[in-house]
Each structure stands twice: as C-alpha cells, then as structure tokens.
Amino acid sequence: MKYWLKISLLLCTFGFLRELRPSEPYVTEYLAGDYGNLTTQQVYQQVYPFGTYSVLAQLVIVFLITDLVRYKPVIVLSAVAGIVLFAMQIWCDTLGMLQVAQLFYGFFTAAEVAYYTYIYAKVDKERYQIVTGHTRAAILSGKFLGGLLAQILVSTGSMNYGELYYISLTTQIISLGVSLVLPSVPRSLYFYATDASPSQSQSPTPGSEENAPKFSIKNASRLLCYHLVSSYSNPIVLQWSLWWSLATCGQIQVISYIQFLWKEVAPQHQSSYNGGVEALATLLGAVGAIAAGMLNSNKRRSCYMLANSICAAVLGALLLYASQTTVLWVAYINYVLFCAIFFFIITVAGAIVAENLVEDSFGLVFGINTLVGLLLQTILTIVVVEPDTGFGLGLRDQYLVNGGYFLCLGIIYGVGILISKLCARTRNSKQLQITT
C-alpha cells in the first residue's frame, strides 16, 4: 500500500470512530429524562448555551495553535477531550459538572479543524481531492452508522439512552489509540513552511533535507497577511464567505436545539426515533453535497446565488412549519429535508469560495468563515435562548425565529442579486446606445 494511502486510511479510521457516537441522537432525552437529574428547561437554558460559548472561545485558540504545533497534538488532545466528555456525561449528573463537561465538548468540536487540515500537510497536492473525499466520507459514515445503530438498539430494547454512552466512550478510547499512531507532521502551512514565499507552492518535497521546514513567526505573519488580504479583497470571496457564515450560523442553531423541539412535539415528550432520523438526514445531506460538487458553480455564480437564496427561503418555510406542528413525524421530515437542502447550498458556497482563492489559503478562509458563523450563532443564542441577557424564548418561538432568519437571508440575497442583474442590464443597454 502506498504511503499516502496508509496515512489517509489511518486518519479516516480516526474520523470514523470519532463520529461513531450512538448517544448523540438522544442527548436531550438522556440529560432531561429519567437518566439525568435535570429538567428540560435547565438543559435548554443552562447547559447547551454554555457549550456554544465554549466552542467559540476554544475555536479561536485551536485555530491559532493547530498550525503552530503541527496538527497531530491537537488531534490526540481532541480524542482525550472526547473520552473525558463522555465519561463525565455517564457518571456526573449535576448541573455544575455538566457545564464543566461542556468545556471538553468545546475543545472536542473546535479540534475538528485539525482533522481536516492534517492530511494536506502529509500528501502531495495532486492527492488533495481524493483525500478530501476520504476524510469527509469517513465522517459521514461514522455519523450515519452511529444514528442507525442507536435506532436499532433503542427500538429493539437492547439498550437504553444511558447505555448508548458506553459505546460512544469506547469509540473515543479506540480513536485515541489510532491518533497516537498517526505520523507526525514535519511541516505546516504557516509556522513551519518549507517555502514561505506566497507565490510558490507549499508542498513538501519527499526525502528532501535542503528545504527542511524551520519555525519562523516572521514568515508565518507575512504569509497569513498575504492570504487574508488576497482572499477577502476579492469581492466574490467576500460575498460568498458572508453567505457561508450567515448560513452556518442558522444551521448550527437549528441542529443544536432540534432535539428539544422533537421532545416538545412528541407524545408523552418521548422522541424515540431520533437515531433513524439523524442517520437519514446524514445520508441525504451527503447526497446533497455530492450533487452540489458535480456542478460547475463558478461559471454561473449569480444563478447559483439566486438558487441558494430560494433554497434558504425554503429552509425558512420548513422551520416555520416545524415550529407550529403537533405531529412528530412532520418535524422529523422537515429536519431531514432541511439537512439535504442545507448541505447542497453550503457545498455550492464552499466550492465557489475555493475556486476564487489563492493557493493554500482555503484552510484559513474556512476557519475564519466558520469562526464568524459561530460568533453570530453565539449572539443569536444570547438574544434568543438566555433568559437573563435575552428574551429567553420557548422552543417553538425559537424555531419561529430560526425560520424567520433563513427567510430573511433568502429574501435579502435574492433581492440583492435581482437588483444587481437589473443594474448590469441597464449599464449594458446604455453602453449599447452610446456605441450606436
């Protein structure tokens, strides 16, 4: 087996195990049900928001140190954080300890950036596309199998919600072992670059000792500034990055609290089919992403922005409908459709951004766009969920706000693109008249 393929296989094994968490579809049922010692309201307003703030704070730190420590230490620490997180959720049932557990959840989630960027420092550029497919497929496979396994175990009565956590803890322990055998990375994109010149490739030269990477803050700062300025001074990148961040903000808010809505709608407030729904949502989300990846979206950007705006309005309508329904299966179906459509439009946005960036700057822009999305989602959480600093809205009212958010996003961008098209036609007609 070729060396790059071995590394890809190891990393994908880690990613698969990391996402194989059957407990995830039933977190709310577990914490706010018979297995926890908290009310739904406490989990909703005092545990989950704490996780949101933790992810944002630690994403900034992880984003800065991942390149500095060259990826692998962050991957290993993320596995340790996962072990501590699930151990605490199994054996701690007080509000204070669950809030402490959210600190580990924050690092566990933020460290995903290291998983996605590690492989690019270990393989040649001609392998980037195929290894990107491998890493994303591993993540989706783990999520799908985790949801499916959870549903089978719960539906057959083989395990209760609390016992699912033991499987999640086991997979995190195994993933730690896999992370430890990952090869170390001799170079990184910024602090340990083999060539810090912005105009030259950053690819490693296998077996080369002349270009051995050396730590340099000066070169890293210069390259970071070059990538930042060249990326965000491009109006196409700026427009689509803003879209990306705004859409990501809404999506994170929706998936973070969707289990509360299901619990609210479900008979006897017991939503028993979350696992199957999450598995199906993952599968259709992957289909949506693959479909978007087959499009040549960069050639007809304005058309795809209009299509994305219409899709965002549809997402808003789905959320508004889900917020008012009294039928659990309607809420389930709306969520599955939401995931399929969202992953289609976010993949289109990501592809257009990537195609208009300078070489090697996608990781930086991806991180910044995600960070902005999380910052906006944190603000939305403070305003909508927090009872002390915000409105402290109920579950249904929150999804009314989420639906309105996507509806406004679609309308604003849609109207904007139509106005720009009209202005362009007016300019063209005037130029035609002048020439004639």
C-alpha positions as CSV (number, residue, x, y, z in Angstrom):
1,M,0.0,0.0,0.0
2,K,1.3,3.5,-0.9
3,Y,2.4,5.7,2.0
4,W,-0.2,8.5,1.3
5,L,-3.0,5.9,1.2
6,K,-1.9,4.4,4.6
7,I,-2.0,7.9,6.2
8,S,-5.4,8.5,4.6
9,L,-6.7,5.2,5.9
10,L,-5.4,5.9,9.5
11,L,-6.9,9.4,9.6
12,C,-10.2,8.1,8.2
13,T,-10.3,5.4,10.8
14,F,-9.9,8.1,13.4
15,G,-12.6,10.3,11.9
16,F,-15.0,7.3,11.6
17,L,-14.5,6.3,15.2
18,R,-14.7,10.0,16.4
19,E,-18.2,10.3,14.8
20,L,-19.5,6.9,15.7
21,R,-21.4,8.2,18.7
22,P,-24.8,6.4,19.1
23,S,-25.6,8.6,22.1
24,E,-25.7,11.8,20.1
25,P,-29.3,11.5,18.8
26,Y,-30.6,11.1,22.3
27,V,-28.5,13.6,24.3
28,T,-31.5,15.7,25.2
29,E,-33.7,12.6,26.1
30,Y,-30.8,11.4,28.3
31,L,-29.9,14.6,30.1
32,A,-33.5,15.8,30.6
33,G,-35.1,12.4,31.0
34,D,-35.2,9.6,33.6
35,Y,-31.4,9.1,33.3
36,G,-30.4,12.6,34.3
37,N,-31.1,14.8,37.2
38,L,-32.1,17.9,35.3
39,T,-35.3,19.4,33.9
40,T,-35.6,20.2,30.2
41,Q,-35.6,23.9,30.9
42,Q,-32.3,23.6,32.8
43,V,-30.6,21.7,29.9
44,Y,-32.1,24.1,27.4
45,Q,-31.1,27.4,29.0
46,Q,-28.1,26.5,31.3
47,V,-26.2,23.6,29.6
48,Y,-26.5,23.9,25.9
49,P,-25.7,27.7,25.7
50,F,-22.6,27.0,27.8
51,G,-21.5,24.5,25.1
52,T,-22.0,27.2,22.4
53,Y,-19.8,29.7,24.2
54,S,-17.2,27.0,24.9
55,V,-16.9,26.1,21.2
56,L,-16.5,29.7,20.1
57,A,-13.8,30.5,22.7
58,Q,-11.8,27.4,22.1
59,L,-12.1,27.5,18.3
60,V,-10.1,30.8,18.4
61,I,-7.4,29.1,20.4
62,V,-7.4,25.9,18.4
63,F,-7.4,27.8,15.1
64,L,-4.2,29.6,16.2
65,I,-2.3,26.7,17.7
66,T,-3.1,23.9,15.2
67,D,-0.6,25.1,12.6
68,L,1.9,26.1,15.3
69,V,2.0,22.6,16.9
70,R,1.6,20.9,13.6
71,Y,-1.8,19.2,13.8
72,K,-1.1,15.8,15.5
73,P,-1.1,17.1,19.1
74,V,-4.5,18.7,18.6
75,I,-5.9,15.5,17.1
76,V,-4.6,13.5,20.1
77,L,-6.0,16.0,22.6
78,S,-9.4,16.0,20.8
79,A,-9.6,12.3,21.4
80,V,-8.7,12.8,25.1
81,A,-11.4,15.5,25.3
82,G,-13.9,13.1,23.9
83,I,-13.1,10.5,26.5
84,V,-13.4,13.0,29.3
85,L,-16.7,14.4,27.9
86,F,-18.5,11.1,27.6
87,A,-17.1,9.8,30.9
88,M,-18.5,12.9,32.7
89,Q,-21.9,12.6,31.0
90,I,-22.1,9.0,32.2
91,W,-21.0,9.5,35.8
92,C,-21.8,13.2,36.5
93,D,-25.4,14.3,36.8
94,T,-25.2,17.7,38.5
95,L,-25.7,21.0,36.6
96,G,-22.2,22.3,37.5
97,M,-20.4,19.2,36.3
98,L,-22.3,19.1,33.1
99,Q,-21.3,22.7,32.5
100,V,-17.7,21.7,33.1
101,A,-18.2,18.9,30.6
102,Q,-19.2,21.5,28.0
103,L,-15.6,22.8,28.2
104,F,-14.4,19.5,26.9
105,Y,-17.2,19.5,24.3
106,G,-15.9,22.9,23.1
107,F,-12.4,21.6,22.5
108,F,-13.7,18.3,21.0
109,T,-15.8,20.2,18.5
110,A,-13.2,23.0,17.8
111,A,-10.4,20.5,17.2
112,E,-12.2,19.2,14.1
113,V,-10.2,21.7,12.1
114,A,-7.0,19.7,12.8
115,Y,-8.6,16.6,11.5
116,Y,-9.5,18.3,8.2
117,T,-6.1,20.0,7.7
118,Y,-3.7,17.3,8.9
119,I,-3.9,15.3,5.7
120,Y,-2.9,18.3,3.5
121,A,0.4,18.6,5.2
122,K,1.2,14.9,4.7
123,V,0.3,14.3,1.0
124,D,1.2,16.0,-2.3
125,K,-1.2,18.5,-3.9
126,E,-2.3,16.1,-6.6
127,R,-3.8,13.9,-3.9
128,Y,-5.8,16.7,-2.2
129,Q,-9.1,16.0,-4.0
130,I,-9.1,12.2,-3.3
131,V,-8.0,12.5,0.3
132,T,-10.6,15.2,0.9
133,G,-13.2,12.8,-0.3
134,H,-11.8,10.1,2.0
135,T,-11.9,12.3,5.2
136,R,-15.4,13.6,4.5
137,A,-16.7,10.1,3.7
138,A,-15.3,8.8,7.0
139,I,-17.0,11.5,9.0
140,L,-20.4,10.9,7.2
141,S,-20.1,7.1,7.5
142,G,-19.5,7.4,11.3
143,K,-22.4,9.7,11.8
144,F,-24.7,7.6,9.7
145,L,-23.8,4.3,11.4
146,G,-24.0,6.0,14.8
147,G,-27.5,7.1,14.2
148,L,-28.6,3.8,12.7
149,L,-27.0,1.8,15.5
150,A,-28.7,4.0,18.1
151,Q,-32.1,3.5,16.5
152,I,-31.7,-0.3,16.2
153,L,-30.6,-0.6,19.9
154,V,-33.3,1.7,21.2
155,S,-36.1,0.2,19.1
156,T,-35.3,-3.4,20.0
157,G,-34.9,-2.5,23.7
158,S,-31.3,-3.8,23.7
159,M,-30.1,-0.6,25.3
160,N,-31.5,2.5,27.0
161,Y,-30.3,6.0,26.3
162,G,-27.7,5.9,29.1
163,E,-26.1,2.7,27.9
164,L,-25.5,4.2,24.5
165,Y,-23.0,6.4,26.1
166,Y,-20.8,3.5,26.9
167,I,-20.4,2.7,23.2
168,S,-19.6,6.4,22.5
169,L,-17.0,6.3,25.2
170,T,-15.5,3.1,23.8
171,T,-15.1,4.5,20.3
172,Q,-13.4,7.6,21.7
173,I,-10.9,5.4,23.6
174,I,-10.1,3.5,20.4
175,S,-9.8,6.7,18.4
176,L,-7.2,7.9,20.9
177,G,-5.1,4.8,20.1
178,V,-5.4,5.5,16.4
179,S,-4.5,9.1,16.9
180,L,-1.3,8.2,18.7
181,V,0.0,6.1,15.7
182,L,-0.6,8.9,13.2
183,P,2.7,10.0,11.7
184,S,4.0,13.3,13.0
185,V,3.9,16.3,10.6
186,P,7.3,17.8,9.8
187,R,5.9,20.9,8.2
188,S,2.8,23.2,8.4
189,L,1.3,25.8,6.2
190,Y,2.5,28.9,8.1
191,F,4.9,28.4,11.0
192,Y,6.9,25.5,9.6
193,A,6.5,26.2,5.9
194,T,9.2,24.7,3.5
195,D,8.9,27.8,1.5
196,A,7.3,30.9,2.9
197,S,7.1,32.7,-0.4
198,P,3.4,33.4,-1.2
199,S,4.0,32.9,-4.9
200,Q,5.4,29.4,-4.5
201,S,4.0,26.0,-3.6
202,Q,3.9,24.8,0.0
203,S,4.1,21.2,-1.0
204,P,6.6,19.1,0.9
205,T,9.4,17.5,-1.1
206,P,9.6,13.9,0.0
207,G,13.1,12.9,1.1
208,S,14.4,16.5,0.8
209,E,16.6,17.8,3.5
210,E,17.7,21.1,1.9
211,N,14.2,22.5,2.2
212,A,13.7,21.3,5.8
213,P,10.9,23.4,7.4
214,K,12.1,25.9,10.0
215,F,10.0,27.7,12.6
216,S,9.5,31.4,11.6
217,I,7.0,33.8,13.1
218,K,8.0,36.5,10.6
219,N,7.4,34.3,7.5
220,A,4.2,33.0,9.1
221,S,2.9,36.5,9.7
222,R,3.8,37.6,6.1
223,L,2.1,34.6,4.6
224,L,-1.0,35.0,6.8
225,C,-1.4,38.6,5.8
226,Y,-0.9,37.8,2.2
227,H,-3.6,35.1,2.3
228,L,-6.0,37.3,4.3
229,V,-5.7,40.4,2.0
230,S,-5.7,38.5,-1.2
231,S,-8.7,36.4,-0.2
232,Y,-11.1,39.0,1.3
233,S,-10.2,41.8,-1.1
234,N,-11.7,39.6,-3.8
235,P,-15.4,40.7,-3.9
236,I,-16.6,37.2,-5.0
237,V,-14.9,35.5,-2.0
238,L,-16.2,38.2,0.4
239,Q,-19.8,37.9,-0.9
240,W,-19.9,34.1,-0.7
241,S,-18.0,34.0,2.6
242,L,-20.6,36.2,4.2
243,W,-23.3,33.9,2.8
244,W,-21.4,30.9,4.1
245,S,-21.0,32.4,7.6
246,L,-24.7,33.6,7.9
247,A,-26.0,30.2,6.7
248,T,-23.6,28.3,9.0
249,C,-24.9,30.4,11.9
250,G,-28.5,29.4,11.3
251,Q,-27.7,25.8,10.7
252,I,-25.7,25.4,13.9
253,Q,-28.6,27.0,15.8
254,V,-31.1,24.6,14.3
255,I,-29.2,21.4,14.8
256,S,-28.1,22.4,18.4
257,Y,-31.7,22.6,19.7
258,I,-33.7,20.4,17.3
259,Q,-33.9,17.5,19.9
260,F,-35.7,19.9,22.2
261,L,-38.3,20.6,19.6
262,W,-38.8,16.9,18.9
263,K,-39.2,16.3,22.6
264,E,-41.8,19.1,22.8
265,V,-43.8,17.8,19.9
266,A,-43.6,14.0,20.8
267,P,-46.4,12.2,22.6
268,Q,-45.5,12.0,26.3
269,H,-42.5,14.1,25.3
270,Q,-40.6,11.0,24.3
271,S,-39.0,11.2,20.8
272,S,-37.9,7.6,20.2
273,Y,-36.9,7.7,16.5
274,N,-34.1,10.4,16.6
275,G,-31.4,7.9,15.7
276,G,-33.0,6.8,12.4
277,V,-33.9,10.4,11.5
278,E,-30.3,11.6,12.1
279,A,-29.0,8.7,10.0
280,L,-31.3,9.6,7.2
281,A,-30.5,13.3,7.5
282,T,-26.8,12.4,7.2
283,L,-27.4,10.3,4.2
284,L,-29.4,12.8,2.3
285,G,-27.1,15.6,3.4
286,A,-24.2,13.6,1.8
287,V,-26.3,13.2,-1.4
288,G,-27.0,17.0,-1.4
289,A,-23.3,17.7,-1.0
290,I,-22.3,15.3,-3.8
291,A,-24.9,16.8,-6.1
292,A,-23.5,20.3,-5.5
293,G,-20.0,19.0,-6.0
294,M,-20.9,17.9,-9.5
295,L,-21.9,21.4,-10.6
296,N,-19.6,23.9,-12.2
297,S,-20.9,26.6,-9.9
298,N,-18.1,29.1,-10.5
299,K,-19.2,29.8,-14.1
300,R,-22.7,30.9,-13.2
301,R,-22.3,32.4,-9.8
302,S,-25.2,34.8,-9.9
303,C,-27.6,32.0,-10.9
304,Y,-26.4,29.8,-8.1
305,M,-26.7,32.7,-5.6
306,L,-30.3,33.1,-6.7
307,A,-30.8,29.4,-6.3
308,N,-29.2,29.4,-2.9
309,S,-31.5,32.3,-1.9
310,I,-34.6,30.4,-2.9
311,C,-33.3,27.3,-1.0
312,A,-32.7,29.5,2.1
313,A,-36.3,30.7,1.9
314,V,-37.5,27.1,1.6
315,L,-35.4,26.3,4.7
316,G,-37.1,29.1,6.5
317,A,-40.6,27.8,5.5
318,L,-39.7,24.3,6.7
319,L,-38.6,25.6,10.1
320,L,-41.7,27.8,10.4
321,Y,-43.9,24.8,9.7
322,A,-41.9,22.6,12.1
323,S,-42.3,25.2,14.9
324,Q,-46.1,25.0,14.7
325,T,-46.7,21.3,14.1
326,T,-48.1,19.0,16.7
327,V,-47.1,15.9,14.7
328,L,-43.6,14.4,15.5
329,W,-43.2,12.9,12.0
330,V,-43.7,16.2,10.3
331,A,-40.9,17.7,12.5
332,Y,-38.7,14.7,11.6
333,I,-39.4,15.0,7.8
334,N,-38.8,18.8,7.9
335,Y,-35.4,18.3,9.6
336,V,-34.3,15.7,7.0
337,L,-35.3,18.0,4.2
338,F,-33.5,20.9,5.9
339,C,-30.3,18.9,6.1
340,A,-30.4,17.7,2.5
341,I,-31.0,21.3,1.2
342,F,-28.6,23.0,3.5
343,F,-25.6,20.7,2.6
344,F,-26.4,21.3,-1.0
345,I,-26.2,25.1,-0.7
346,I,-23.2,25.2,1.7
347,T,-21.2,23.0,-0.7
348,V,-22.0,25.3,-3.6
349,A,-20.8,28.3,-1.5
350,G,-17.7,26.4,-0.4
351,A,-16.8,25.4,-3.9
352,I,-17.2,29.0,-5.3
353,V,-15.0,30.4,-2.5
354,A,-12.4,27.7,-3.0
355,E,-12.2,28.3,-6.7
356,N,-11.5,32.0,-6.3
357,L,-8.8,31.8,-3.6
358,V,-5.1,31.9,-3.9
359,E,-3.3,28.6,-3.5
360,D,-3.2,27.1,0.1
361,S,-5.4,29.7,1.7
362,F,-8.6,27.6,1.8
363,G,-7.9,26.3,5.3
364,L,-7.5,29.8,6.7
365,V,-10.7,31.1,5.0
366,F,-12.6,28.1,6.0
367,G,-11.6,28.6,9.6
368,I,-12.4,32.3,9.6
369,N,-15.8,31.8,7.9
370,T,-16.7,29.1,10.5
371,L,-15.5,31.4,13.3
372,V,-17.7,34.2,12.1
373,G,-20.6,31.8,11.8
374,L,-20.1,30.6,15.4
375,L,-19.8,34.2,16.6
376,L,-23.1,35.1,15.0
377,Q,-24.7,31.9,16.4
378,T,-23.4,32.8,19.9
379,I,-25.0,36.3,19.6
380,L,-28.2,34.6,18.4
381,T,-28.1,32.2,21.4
382,I,-27.7,35.1,23.9
383,V,-30.6,37.0,22.4
384,V,-33.0,34.1,21.8
385,V,-32.2,31.5,24.5
386,E,-30.7,33.2,27.5
387,P,-33.4,34.3,30.0
388,D,-31.2,36.9,31.8
389,T,-29.5,38.7,28.9
390,G,-32.0,37.9,26.1
391,F,-35.6,37.1,25.5
392,G,-35.5,33.5,26.9
393,L,-37.9,32.3,24.2
394,G,-39.5,28.9,24.3
395,L,-38.7,26.1,21.9
396,R,-41.4,26.8,19.4
397,D,-40.7,30.5,19.5
398,Q,-37.1,29.9,18.9
399,Y,-37.8,27.9,15.7
400,L,-40.1,30.7,14.6
401,V,-37.0,33.0,14.9
402,N,-34.8,30.4,13.1
403,G,-37.4,30.2,10.3
404,G,-37.6,33.9,10.0
405,Y,-33.8,34.2,10.0
406,F,-33.5,31.9,6.9
407,L,-36.5,33.5,5.2
408,C,-34.9,37.0,5.6
409,L,-31.5,35.6,4.5
410,G,-33.1,34.2,1.3
411,I,-35.1,37.4,0.6
412,I,-32.2,39.8,1.2
413,Y,-29.7,37.9,-1.0
414,G,-32.4,37.2,-3.6
415,V,-33.5,40.8,-3.9
416,G,-29.8,41.8,-4.0
417,I,-28.9,39.5,-6.9
418,L,-32.0,40.6,-8.8
419,I,-31.1,44.3,-8.4
420,S,-27.5,43.7,-9.5
421,K,-28.8,41.9,-12.6
422,L,-31.1,44.8,-13.4
423,C,-28.3,47.3,-12.9
424,A,-26.0,45.3,-15.1
425,R,-28.6,45.2,-17.9
426,T,-29.2,48.9,-17.6
427,R,-25.4,49.6,-17.9
428,N,-25.2,47.2,-20.9
429,S,-28.1,48.9,-22.7
430,K,-26.6,52.4,-22.1
431,Q,-23.3,51.3,-23.5
432,L,-25.0,49.8,-26.5
433,Q,-26.8,53.1,-27.1
434,I,-23.5,55.1,-26.8
435,T,-21.7,52.8,-29.3
436,T,-24.6,53.1,-31.8
